[in-house]
Structure formats: C-alpha cells, structure tokens
C-alpha cells in the first residue's frame, strides 16, 4: 500500500511537470510558426493531441490530520460502571481520519469516469516476520489499524443536463454529511458526530444512479443493494449494515434512495433525502426457518438539511429520523449468532434520531487586507443531539448512554480556499448517571483539485 501511494504521488508530480512542458511546447510551436521556423508537423500534432487528452484528466482529493485530548475514560466499562471512572485521567490521540485521492476523465460525447480511493485512520499495514524464538515459523502481524476502501468508481453518460446515468460505486447522498463530506464543508475537526454515528459515513454502494438539474432543482435517484441487519448494533444503529466482510456485496435485498435539493433562494440550499430497503437475510447464509418467513427488516430513513452562505455567515443544519421494522426479532436473532459471526450480537433500536446545527461568522471580513487576500477566520458554534436507541421495541432493553447532546465552540482559519486549520472545544453531555465526554481537538485539512 505504501508503494501504491508513492507511485500515485510520483504520477501527480510528473503529470504536472509534463503538462507544463506541453504548454511550453505548444507556445513554442506558435512562436516558431510566427517566425516562419518550421517543426515536423507530425510531432507538433502529436503534442497538441496529447495536451488536449490530458486537459480532460482531473486529479484531486482531500485529507484531514487531527489531534484530540479527551477528558474522560476510554475504558470499555465506562458506561456499565460509570461511577468507577468519574475521576479518570484524560487521554490523547493523533489521527488521520481520511485521506482520499480521486481521478476523473472526460472521454467526450457525454461519457465520463471517476474513481476515488480512501485511506481511513492511516490505512492498514501488515508484515510477515520470521520468528526465531518460535522454531523459525512465519508469522503475520498487523502493524496499524485502519481501512482502505474504493469509495467511488463509476462511469457516467450525460444525455441532457436534466438526465445523467451513472453506473458503478458511488456515494449514497442520505443526510447532510454524506452529500457534503469534504472537510471544508463542516466546521468541526471531525465529521458531524450524529450522522457519523447512526448512518454509514461516508456511505457508498454499487448500483445505478439517475441525476440531473432542472431549473433551481437538483435530483438524484439510486437503486442499490440493501443493508445487512446482522451487522446492526445498539451504538451505531444501521451504520455497520453497509459493510461486507466478503469480496463482494451481497444483494439478496434491494433499496432505493431519493434526494432533492432546491436553490431558489440566493445563498441558500435546502435538501430532503430518503432511503427505503429490506435488510433481514441479506447475508451469505440466510436462514430458511419458517418463523422468519415474514421478517423483512425494512429500513426507512427521512432527512432534511440546509446550508446558507451570505453576509459573511455560514449556517448549516440537518434533521434525520430512521425506523427499523422487526427490530425485536432482529435483536434476538443477532444475539443468537455464533461468536465467529461478523455480527456485533447486540440489541438494535426500532428508531434513531440525529439533529445538528452550526453557524460561523468570518471576522476577517472586517480587515480589508485579509479580506482582499481571501483569508477567512470563522468563529463558530455547533449543537447536536442524537440517539441510536431513540425508541426500542417492547422486549428490547434500551442503552441510555446512546443518547447524548454535544455543544461545540471553535475556530476555522482558511489561509487559502482549499486549506483549513481547525480548533474546537466540545462538551459531550450524557444523561446524569453517566460521565460527560468533553474534548479539545485541533486539525488541519485540505480539499481541492491538483489539476485544472
């Protein structure tokens, strides 16, 4: 994986150098023509053709680096025996939440390709060592936790601005964060905690998407595989259900997604999104027991979100609500799974909720020199409430620590449009029988194109 990343960076460097040379060669050709100095026509045409082809190529990405000091215990028993950890020492973490590289190419005639690979928390590292102390046995060791994922890979055909067909692996735009997940699109150091808890984030699936722009409206409709209820749990509700422990995504069940955004008011975008799909028995070994014949595990999610930019203010917010049918049966079924099963084997709620709002004001807008240099410094505040066990079925025990409020205050400094330095203090407020989870975080991030 290190070699892959090094090769990718080297390619970007040589691509940039090569396009600069091509541009210079193209200018030289024109200069030579003007001076009536001839160069081989075949070579000149090849250079121009290659320059045009590379102009259709786009390279870009985004990444985040963060440091946190958490003023609470990270012991796994901090909720079940909260009083034992009331005066626990703080602990710190350094993290690279996301580093993503993408490549896009416009083939012409309305055809386009895009691919995006994401490294979460530094990716994974594994090594094989020859253990001298164990009779010379080879041993595989995991040196670093994390994930590497192909977040997007799709081919698209534009028929009209109102109708585009995309087939492949793409982001599922349910909720604010999934549709706007670049680190320059939220103020907090980490992604908004509520949506990042109860739903996959960034949620990506393989399927078929139709999207387009009609006047002040944008729509997107998707047909994708359903979630796997065996991977649902109490802490993240349906979040784990989009994952697959196999080399392919099981699709015994299907789901539909619809998102609509409106831009009628200047500076304001408002959006609604919805998801519906069945989730039970969407796994490698579905049960054929008669008592589960009518169990569907229908997942229904509805969201509203908005973003406003104007008068040196940025304000964003969202409201998400989800319902899981047959949650009691799914809870019992999951808890009965083998320890070797990928299931977390916990209770699952019937309903989950997440609400979030943030607003920031650019104080550099009052300093002419900094304003003219396009530097910005936002002072922001954020409030969130979320609960992955907002409502539970009759015989499902609620884990009350899953519901919490979060109040955040901090700064975002943009020396450039594509780069942001963030700092925040957050108060995580749990119910009275638990200990609050406060933290201080600092981060730096970028998002943008490496080519134009």
Beta strands, then each sheet from edge to edge (+ up, - down):
strand 1: 57-70
strand 2: 91-95
strand 3: 98-108
strand 4: 111-120
strand 5: 125-131
strand 6: 137-144
strand 7: 147-160
strand 8: 163-171
strand 9: 204-214
strand 10: 217-225
strand 11: 254-262
strand 12: 268-277
strand 13: 299-310
strand 14: 313-324
strand 15: 351-362
strand 16: 376-391
strand 17: 403-416
strand 18: 419-430
strand 19: 437-449
sheet 1: 2+ 1- 3+ 4- 7+ 8- 9+ 10- 11+ 12- 13+ 14- 15+ 16- 17+ 18- 19+
sheet 2: 5+ 6-
end
